[in-house]
Amino acid sequence: MKKQIVVFVILTTFIVNVQADDLSKGELAVAVIMQNSGITVDTIPSVTTQIVSSYEDQDVVTVNLQVSSLPTIHIFMKGPRGFLQDTTSTYRVCFLVSGFLTGSQSAFLLPPTPNTVYVAYDYPYNAAYLQNDPNMFLEIFRVTPAQIALSLKWISLQSWVNREKTVALGVSLGGLFLPVSLHIAQKLNAAPMRSVFAFTGADVPAIIANVLPAELPQGVSAATLFLLPAINIMNDPQLHLPALQGSFLVIRGDEDQVIPADSTAKLFELLPSPKQEVVLHGMHIDTGQTELIDETGRAVLNWLK
């Protein structure tokens, strides 16, 4: 793993210094990420664990996916009873990439919606794991985009999925990973046709400075903090946003104290058309703001209609 991170940093330096426009650098970054992650256009993750439980009229499914070159991919699904057995490609998928410590909890924050399956991505290492090895934070930034893209690949192949109605939703820090992940997913023929960026932006240093300090575990070394921005250059939304395909919705809070307004404005500017922006009254979204979560959900559903 350490060797892969070193190689990643070296290649990142090359991309920063290469004489090319951002779109070309974005294509190069995707090629480097895929090679460093050991995936190709033909890579399909296999299911190693699938646990299904039910409550009321909903099925809850925990799925672990595996490719040999990456840590186990964890996703969580919540949808109408029996959706896994449906072979009619009926269901819209809302694929959620939320804040770092939220993970699969984000699916529980959204109310059941007819013919909709919520799929939430869990980051590869949780807070408890990072307490034991804080410097694995670098590995999260290295492997997460490939894991998200491969999750979308697996989802796109399921018989119950209506690909034309699939939507990706990146929230806060998750929205920082979404552009590069979607760019990779396009190479895998697995990108959704609609994507939502909520309470996030395009300015990586500003977002990291505002979001991460409260979430970093004790013991993160100075070297990790130094290398983190360098590793994340590969994931820089500004390299990948112009290359994305589909239609886009950007949601922001008018009093967001975490994501700078000009960072969200930059994200909206770089996204191709068609695109739409919705401004909600409120601060930065979190799990305790149920009213803002509900408003965000309604804004997404209205846009999808």
DODRENPA-721706 format. One record per residue (C-alpha): residue in three letters; chain; x, y, z. Coordinates in steps of 0.25 Angstrom, whole numbers, plus 5000, padded with zeros to 4 digits. Layout:
N
{code=Ala&unit=A&x=X&y=Y&z=Z}
...
REM end
This chain:
305
{code=Met&unit=A&x=5000&y=5000&z=5000}
{code=Lys&unit=A&x=5011&y=5010&z=5004}
{code=Lys&unit=A&x=5018&y=5007&z=4990}
{code=Gln&unit=A&x=5005&y=5010&z=4983}
{code=Ile&unit=A&x=5003&y=5023&z=4990}
{code=Val&unit=A&x=5018&y=5027&z=4987}
{code=Val&unit=A&x=5015&y=5024&z=4972}
{code=Phe&unit=A&x=5002&y=5032&z=4973}
{code=Val&unit=A&x=5009&y=5044&z=4979}
{code=Ile&unit=A&x=5020&y=5043&z=4968}
{code=Leu&unit=A&x=5010&y=5042&z=4957}
{code=Thr&unit=A&x=5002&y=5054&z=4963}
{code=Thr&unit=A&x=5014&y=5063&z=4962}
{code=Phe&unit=A&x=5015&y=5059&z=4947}
{code=Ile&unit=A&x=5001&y=5063&z=4945}
{code=Val&unit=A&x=5002&y=5076&z=4952}
{code=Asn&unit=A&x=5014&y=5080&z=4943}
{code=Val&unit=A&x=5010&y=5074&z=4930}
{code=Gln&unit=A&x=5007&y=5085&z=4919}
{code=Ala&unit=A&x=4992&y=5082&z=4916}
{code=Asp&unit=A&x=4978&y=5088&z=4919}
{code=Asp&unit=A&x=4970&y=5083&z=4931}
{code=Leu&unit=A&x=4961&y=5074&z=4922}
{code=Ser&unit=A&x=4974&y=5067&z=4917}
{code=Lys&unit=A&x=4979&y=5066&z=4931}
{code=Gly&unit=A&x=4966&y=5060&z=4935}
{code=Glu&unit=A&x=4967&y=5049&z=4925}
{code=Leu&unit=A&x=4981&y=5046&z=4929}
{code=Ala&unit=A&x=4977&y=5046&z=4944}
{code=Val&unit=A&x=4966&y=5036&z=4941}
{code=Ala&unit=A&x=4976&y=5027&z=4934}
{code=Val&unit=A&x=4986&y=5028&z=4945}
{code=Ile&unit=A&x=4975&y=5025&z=4956}
{code=Met&unit=A&x=4970&y=5013&z=4948}
{code=Gln&unit=A&x=4984&y=5007&z=4946}
{code=Asn&unit=A&x=4988&y=5010&z=4961}
{code=Ser&unit=A&x=4976&y=5003&z=4965}
{code=Gly&unit=A&x=4977&y=4991&z=4956}
{code=Ile&unit=A&x=4964&y=4993&z=4949}
{code=Thr&unit=A&x=4961&y=4993&z=4934}
{code=Val&unit=A&x=4948&y=4995&z=4926}
{code=Asp&unit=A&x=4945&y=4981&z=4927}
{code=Thr&unit=A&x=4946&y=4980&z=4943}
{code=Ile&unit=A&x=4934&y=4975&z=4950}
{code=Pro&unit=A&x=4934&y=4974&z=4965}
{code=Ser&unit=A&x=4929&y=4961&z=4970}
{code=Val&unit=A&x=4919&y=4959&z=4982}
{code=Thr&unit=A&x=4926&y=4953&z=4994}
{code=Thr&unit=A&x=4915&y=4956&z=5005}
{code=Gln&unit=A&x=4900&y=4960&z=5003}
{code=Ile&unit=A&x=4891&y=4961&z=5016}
{code=Val&unit=A&x=4877&y=4964&z=5014}
{code=Ser&unit=A&x=4867&y=4968&z=5025}
{code=Ser&unit=A&x=4853&y=4974&z=5025}
{code=Tyr&unit=A&x=4845&y=4984&z=5033}
{code=Glu&unit=A&x=4831&y=4989&z=5029}
{code=Asp&unit=A&x=4830&y=4989&z=5014}
{code=Gln&unit=A&x=4845&y=4991&z=5012}
{code=Asp&unit=A&x=4857&y=4982&z=5009}
{code=Val&unit=A&x=4870&y=4986&z=5015}
{code=Val&unit=A&x=4882&y=4980&z=5008}
{code=Thr&unit=A&x=4897&y=4980&z=5012}
{code=Val&unit=A&x=4906&y=4977&z=5000}
{code=Asn&unit=A&x=4921&y=4975&z=5000}
{code=Leu&unit=A&x=4928&y=4975&z=4987}
{code=Gln&unit=A&x=4942&y=4971&z=4983}
{code=Val&unit=A&x=4953&y=4973&z=4973}
{code=Ser&unit=A&x=4967&y=4967&z=4976}
{code=Ser&unit=A&x=4974&y=4980&z=4975}
{code=Leu&unit=A&x=4965&y=4989&z=4985}
{code=Pro&unit=A&x=4960&y=4988&z=4999}
{code=Thr&unit=A&x=4946&y=4982&z=5000}
{code=Ile&unit=A&x=4935&y=4991&z=4995}
{code=His&unit=A&x=4924&y=4993&z=5005}
{code=Ile&unit=A&x=4910&y=4998&z=5000}
{code=Phe&unit=A&x=4897&y=4998&z=5007}
{code=Met&unit=A&x=4883&y=4997&z=5000}
{code=Lys&unit=A&x=4869&y=5001&z=5004}
{code=Gly&unit=A&x=4857&y=4999&z=4995}
{code=Pro&unit=A&x=4843&y=4993&z=4993}
{code=Arg&unit=A&x=4841&y=4979&z=4998}
{code=Gly&unit=A&x=4845&y=4969&z=4988}
{code=Phe&unit=A&x=4853&y=4978&z=4979}
{code=Leu&unit=A&x=4865&y=4969&z=4978}
{code=Gln&unit=A&x=4856&y=4958&z=4972}
{code=Asp&unit=A&x=4850&y=4968&z=4961}
{code=Thr&unit=A&x=4856&y=4965&z=4947}
{code=Thr&unit=A&x=4848&y=4976&z=4940}
{code=Ser&unit=A&x=4858&y=4988&z=4941}
{code=Thr&unit=A&x=4847&y=4995&z=4949}
{code=Tyr&unit=A&x=4854&y=5003&z=4960}
{code=Arg&unit=A&x=4861&y=5016&z=4960}
{code=Val&unit=A&x=4874&y=5016&z=4968}
{code=Cys&unit=A&x=4879&y=5028&z=4976}
{code=Phe&unit=A&x=4893&y=5025&z=4979}
{code=Leu&unit=A&x=4898&y=5033&z=4991}
{code=Val&unit=A&x=4912&y=5038&z=4994}
{code=Ser&unit=A&x=4911&y=5045&z=5007}
{code=Gly&unit=A&x=4921&y=5052&z=5017}
{code=Phe&unit=A&x=4932&y=5043&z=5022}
{code=Leu&unit=A&x=4927&y=5039&z=5035}
{code=Thr&unit=A&x=4912&y=5037&z=5030}
{code=Gly&unit=A&x=4914&y=5026&z=5020}
{code=Ser&unit=A&x=4902&y=5017&z=5020}
{code=Gln&unit=A&x=4894&y=5024&z=5030}
{code=Ser&unit=A&x=4890&y=5034&z=5019}
{code=Ala&unit=A&x=4881&y=5024&z=5013}
{code=Phe&unit=A&x=4873&y=5024&z=5026}
{code=Leu&unit=A&x=4871&y=5039&z=5026}
{code=Leu&unit=A&x=4863&y=5038&z=5013}
{code=Pro&unit=A&x=4848&y=5034&z=5014}
{code=Pro&unit=A&x=4843&y=5022&z=5005}
{code=Thr&unit=A&x=4840&y=5026&z=4991}
{code=Pro&unit=A&x=4832&y=5018&z=4981}
{code=Asn&unit=A&x=4840&y=5010&z=4971}
{code=Thr&unit=A&x=4853&y=5015&z=4977}
{code=Val&unit=A&x=4865&y=5008&z=4983}
{code=Tyr&unit=A&x=4875&y=5016&z=4991}
{code=Val&unit=A&x=4889&y=5011&z=4991}
{code=Ala&unit=A&x=4899&y=5017&z=5000}
{code=Tyr&unit=A&x=4914&y=5016&z=4999}
{code=Asp&unit=A&x=4922&y=5013&z=5011}
{code=Tyr&unit=A&x=4937&y=5018&z=5011}
{code=Pro&unit=A&x=4947&y=5007&z=5012}
{code=Tyr&unit=A&x=4952&y=5010&z=5026}
{code=Asn&unit=A&x=4943&y=5016&z=5038}
{code=Ala&unit=A&x=4947&y=5025&z=5049}
{code=Ala&unit=A&x=4950&y=5013&z=5059}
{code=Tyr&unit=A&x=4959&y=5007&z=5049}
{code=Leu&unit=A&x=4966&y=5021&z=5047}
{code=Gln&unit=A&x=4968&y=5022&z=5062}
{code=Asn&unit=A&x=4977&y=5010&z=5061}
{code=Asp&unit=A&x=4984&y=5015&z=5048}
{code=Pro&unit=A&x=4981&y=5030&z=5045}
{code=Asn&unit=A&x=4990&y=5030&z=5034}
{code=Met&unit=A&x=4981&y=5021&z=5026}
{code=Phe&unit=A&x=4974&y=5034&z=5023}
{code=Leu&unit=A&x=4983&y=5035&z=5011}
{code=Glu&unit=A&x=4978&y=5022&z=5006}
{code=Ile&unit=A&x=4964&y=5026&z=5006}
{code=Phe&unit=A&x=4967&y=5038&z=4997}
{code=Arg&unit=A&x=4974&y=5028&z=4988}
{code=Val&unit=A&x=4964&y=5017&z=4986}
{code=Thr&unit=A&x=4951&y=5024&z=4988}
{code=Pro&unit=A&x=4948&y=5029&z=4974}
{code=Ala&unit=A&x=4951&y=5015&z=4968}
{code=Gln&unit=A&x=4942&y=5008&z=4978}
{code=Ile&unit=A&x=4931&y=5018&z=4975}
{code=Ala&unit=A&x=4932&y=5015&z=4960}
{code=Leu&unit=A&x=4932&y=5000&z=4962}
{code=Ser&unit=A&x=4920&y=5001&z=4971}
{code=Leu&unit=A&x=4913&y=5008&z=4960}
{code=Lys&unit=A&x=4918&y=4998&z=4950}
{code=Trp&unit=A&x=4912&y=4986&z=4959}
{code=Ile&unit=A&x=4899&y=4994&z=4961}
{code=Ser&unit=A&x=4897&y=4996&z=4946}
{code=Leu&unit=A&x=4898&y=4981&z=4943}
{code=Gln&unit=A&x=4886&y=4978&z=4953}
{code=Ser&unit=A&x=4873&y=4973&z=4946}
{code=Trp&unit=A&x=4864&y=4982&z=4955}
{code=Val&unit=A&x=4871&y=4995&z=4952}
{code=Asn&unit=A&x=4866&y=5005&z=4942}
{code=Arg&unit=A&x=4879&y=5011&z=4937}
{code=Glu&unit=A&x=4871&y=5023&z=4930}
{code=Lys&unit=A&x=4866&y=5027&z=4944}
{code=Thr&unit=A&x=4878&y=5025&z=4952}
{code=Val&unit=A&x=4884&y=5037&z=4959}
{code=Ala&unit=A&x=4897&y=5040&z=4967}
{code=Leu&unit=A&x=4896&y=5049&z=4979}
{code=Gly&unit=A&x=4909&y=5054&z=4985}
{code=Val&unit=A&x=4907&y=5062&z=4999}
{code=Ser&unit=A&x=4918&y=5070&z=5005}
{code=Leu&unit=A&x=4931&y=5063&z=5005}
{code=Gly&unit=A&x=4925&y=5052&z=4997}
{code=Gly&unit=A&x=4922&y=5063&z=4986}
{code=Leu&unit=A&x=4937&y=5065&z=4985}
{code=Phe&unit=A&x=4939&y=5050&z=4981}
{code=Leu&unit=A&x=4927&y=5050&z=4972}
{code=Pro&unit=A&x=4933&y=5057&z=4959}
{code=Val&unit=A&x=4945&y=5048&z=4958}
{code=Ser&unit=A&x=4937&y=5036&z=4961}
{code=Leu&unit=A&x=4927&y=5039&z=4951}
{code=His&unit=A&x=4938&y=5041&z=4941}
{code=Ile&unit=A&x=4944&y=5027&z=4944}
{code=Ala&unit=A&x=4930&y=5021&z=4943}
{code=Gln&unit=A&x=4928&y=5027&z=4929}
{code=Lys&unit=A&x=4940&y=5019&z=4925}
{code=Leu&unit=A&x=4934&y=5007&z=4931}
{code=Asn&unit=A&x=4920&y=5010&z=4923}
{code=Ala&unit=A&x=4914&y=5011&z=4937}
{code=Ala&unit=A&x=4911&y=5026&z=4939}
{code=Pro&unit=A&x=4897&y=5030&z=4943}
{code=Met&unit=A&x=4890&y=5040&z=4934}
{code=Arg&unit=A&x=4887&y=5050&z=4945}
{code=Ser&unit=A&x=4896&y=5055&z=4956}
{code=Val&unit=A&x=4893&y=5064&z=4968}
{code=Phe&unit=A&x=4904&y=5072&z=4976}
{code=Ala&unit=A&x=4899&y=5076&z=4989}
{code=Phe&unit=A&x=4906&y=5085&z=4999}
{code=Thr&unit=A&x=4919&y=5083&z=4993}
{code=Gly&unit=A&x=4929&y=5091&z=4983}
{code=Ala&unit=A&x=4940&y=5090&z=4974}
{code=Asp&unit=A&x=4951&y=5097&z=4982}
{code=Val&unit=A&x=4959&y=5085&z=4989}
{code=Pro&unit=A&x=4968&y=5092&z=4998}
{code=Ala&unit=A&x=4957&y=5101&z=5004}
{code=Ile&unit=A&x=4947&y=5089&z=5006}
{code=Ile&unit=A&x=4958&y=5080&z=5012}
{code=Ala&unit=A&x=4962&y=5092&z=5022}
{code=Asn&unit=A&x=4947&y=5094&z=5026}
{code=Val&unit=A&x=4942&y=5080&z=5026}
{code=Leu&unit=A&x=4953&y=5070&z=5030}
{code=Pro&unit=A&x=4959&y=5076&z=5043}
{code=Ala&unit=A&x=4947&y=5072&z=5052}
{code=Glu&unit=A&x=4947&y=5058&z=5046}
{code=Leu&unit=A&x=4961&y=5055&z=5046}
{code=Pro&unit=A&x=4965&y=5045&z=5057}
{code=Gln&unit=A&x=4976&y=5047&z=5067}
{code=Gly&unit=A&x=4990&y=5043&z=5063}
{code=Val&unit=A&x=4989&y=5047&z=5048}
{code=Ser&unit=A&x=5004&y=5051&z=5045}
{code=Ala&unit=A&x=5009&y=5063&z=5039}
{code=Ala&unit=A&x=5014&y=5055&z=5027}
{code=Thr&unit=A&x=5000&y=5051&z=5025}
{code=Leu&unit=A&x=4994&y=5065&z=5025}
{code=Phe&unit=A&x=5005&y=5069&z=5016}
{code=Leu&unit=A&x=5003&y=5058&z=5006}
{code=Leu&unit=A&x=4988&y=5059&z=5006}
{code=Pro&unit=A&x=4986&y=5071&z=4997}
{code=Ala&unit=A&x=4996&y=5065&z=4987}
{code=Ile&unit=A&x=4989&y=5052&z=4986}
{code=Asn&unit=A&x=4976&y=5059&z=4985}
{code=Ile&unit=A&x=4980&y=5066&z=4972}
{code=Met&unit=A&x=4977&y=5054&z=4964}
{code=Asn&unit=A&x=4963&y=5055&z=4970}
{code=Asp&unit=A&x=4962&y=5070&z=4968}
{code=Pro&unit=A&x=4947&y=5073&z=4963}
{code=Gln&unit=A&x=4952&y=5084&z=4954}
{code=Leu&unit=A&x=4960&y=5074&z=4945}
{code=His&unit=A&x=4947&y=5065&z=4944}
{code=Leu&unit=A&x=4935&y=5073&z=4944}
{code=Pro&unit=A&x=4936&y=5078&z=4930}
{code=Ala&unit=A&x=4937&y=5064&z=4925}
{code=Leu&unit=A&x=4924&y=5059&z=4931}
{code=Gln&unit=A&x=4912&y=5055&z=4923}
{code=Gly&unit=A&x=4897&y=5056&z=4927}
{code=Ser&unit=A&x=4889&y=5066&z=4934}
{code=Phe&unit=A&x=4893&y=5072&z=4947}
{code=Leu&unit=A&x=4886&y=5079&z=4959}
{code=Val&unit=A&x=4894&y=5087&z=4969}
{code=Ile&unit=A&x=4888&y=5090&z=4983}
{code=Arg&unit=A&x=4894&y=5099&z=4993}
{code=Gly&unit=A&x=4890&y=5106&z=5006}
{code=Asp&unit=A&x=4890&y=5121&z=5006}
{code=Glu&unit=A&x=4897&y=5121&z=5020}
{code=Asp&unit=A&x=4906&y=5110&z=5018}
{code=Gln&unit=A&x=4918&y=5112&z=5028}
{code=Val&unit=A&x=4926&y=5100&z=5023}
{code=Ile&unit=A&x=4926&y=5101&z=5007}
{code=Pro&unit=A&x=4931&y=5115&z=5002}
{code=Ala&unit=A&x=4920&y=5121&z=4993}
{code=Asp&unit=A&x=4930&y=5123&z=4982}
{code=Ser&unit=A&x=4934&y=5109&z=4982}
{code=Thr&unit=A&x=4920&y=5104&z=4979}
{code=Ala&unit=A&x=4919&y=5115&z=4969}
{code=Lys&unit=A&x=4932&y=5109&z=4962}
{code=Leu&unit=A&x=4926&y=5095&z=4962}
{code=Phe&unit=A&x=4913&y=5100&z=4955}
{code=Glu&unit=A&x=4921&y=5108&z=4945}
{code=Leu&unit=A&x=4930&y=5096&z=4941}
{code=Leu&unit=A&x=4918&y=5086&z=4940}
{code=Pro&unit=A&x=4914&y=5084&z=4926}
{code=Ser&unit=A&x=4899&y=5088&z=4922}
{code=Pro&unit=A&x=4888&y=5084&z=4924}
{code=Lys&unit=A&x=4889&y=5088&z=4939}
{code=Gln&unit=A&x=4881&y=5095&z=4950}
{code=Glu&unit=A&x=4884&y=5101&z=4963}
{code=Val&unit=A&x=4875&y=5101&z=4975}
{code=Val&unit=A&x=4878&y=5110&z=4987}
{code=Leu&unit=A&x=4872&y=5106&z=5001}
{code=His&unit=A&x=4871&y=5114&z=5013}
{code=Gly&unit=A&x=4880&y=5108&z=5024}
{code=Met&unit=A&x=4895&y=5105&z=5028}
{code=His&unit=A&x=4903&y=5093&z=5024}
{code=Ile&unit=A&x=4895&y=5080&z=5024}
{code=Asp&unit=A&x=4897&y=5069&z=5035}
{code=Thr&unit=A&x=4890&y=5057&z=5040}
{code=Gly&unit=A&x=4883&y=5065&z=5051}
{code=Gln&unit=A&x=4876&y=5075&z=5041}
{code=Thr&unit=A&x=4864&y=5067&z=5038}
{code=Glu&unit=A&x=4857&y=5079&z=5032}
{code=Leu&unit=A&x=4868&y=5083&z=5022}
{code=Ile&unit=A&x=4870&y=5068&z=5019}
{code=Asp&unit=A&x=4855&y=5067&z=5015}
{code=Glu&unit=A&x=4856&y=5080&z=5007}
{code=Thr&unit=A&x=4868&y=5075&z=5000}
{code=Gly&unit=A&x=4860&y=5062&z=4996}
{code=Arg&unit=A&x=4849&y=5070&z=4991}
{code=Ala&unit=A&x=4858&y=5078&z=4982}
{code=Val&unit=A&x=4864&y=5066&z=4976}
{code=Leu&unit=A&x=4850&y=5059&z=4974}
{code=Asn&unit=A&x=4845&y=5072&z=4967}
{code=Trp&unit=A&x=4857&y=5072&z=4958}
{code=Leu&unit=A&x=4856&y=5058&z=4954}
{code=Lys&unit=A&x=4841&y=5060&z=4951}
REM end
